[in-house]
Amino acid sequence: NEAQLYYQRMSSLSDLRDARITAHEKVKKNVYMTEYEGSTKVYVNYKNTAVTVDGVTIEPRSFVRVG
């Protein structure tokens, strides 16, 4: 069941596989943002606590796609 959830979350990024990265930056300690052509952003939180960046909350050890 956990593997299935992981697969579903990762498949939400499959359309970005061939997209060009236009920016990558550290936005907080252990939190990174990658921007792709077309303005899609993916925030990755490597921390053990939730963080909020630009109004977006990223759960611990997780990612959020915006756009």
C-alpha positions in Angstrom: 0.0 0.0 0.0 2.8 2.4 0.8 4.6 1.6 -2.4 1.4 2.3 -4.4 1.0 5.8 -2.7 4.6 6.6 -3.5 4.2 5.6 -7.1 1.1 7.8 -7.4 2.8 10.8 -5.9 5.9 10.4 -8.2 3.7 9.9 -11.3 2.4 13.4 -10.7 5.8 14.6 -11.9 6.0 12.4 -15.0 5.1 15.2 -17.4 8.2 17.2 -16.2 10.6 14.4 -17.2 11.6 16.2 -20.4 11.0 19.8 -19.2 13.9 22.1 -19.0 14.9 23.3 -15.5 15.0 27.1 -15.4 15.9 27.6 -11.8 17.0 25.6 -8.7 17.6 27.2 -5.4 17.8 26.6 -1.7 14.8 28.5 -0.2 15.4 27.5 3.5 17.7 25.1 5.3 17.0 21.7 3.8 14.2 23.0 1.5 14.7 23.5 -2.2 12.7 24.7 -5.1 13.1 23.6 -8.7 11.4 25.6 -11.5 10.7 24.1 -14.9 9.8 25.7 -18.2 6.2 26.7 -18.1 6.5 28.1 -14.6 5.9 24.8 -12.7 7.7 24.7 -9.4 8.4 21.7 -7.2 9.3 22.4 -3.5 11.1 19.6 -1.7 11.4 19.5 2.1 14.1 17.3 3.5 13.4 18.4 7.0 11.5 16.3 9.7 9.1 19.2 10.2 6.6 20.9 7.9 7.7 24.3 6.4 5.8 27.1 4.6 7.4 28.9 1.7 5.6 31.5 -0.4 2.3 30.5 1.1 2.8 26.8 0.3 3.1 24.3 3.1 5.4 21.3 2.5 5.0 18.3 4.8 8.1 16.7 6.3 10.2 14.6 3.9 7.9 15.4 1.1 7.3 17.6 -2.0 4.7 19.9 -3.4 4.1 20.8 -7.0 2.8 24.2 -7.8 1.5 24.9 -11.3 
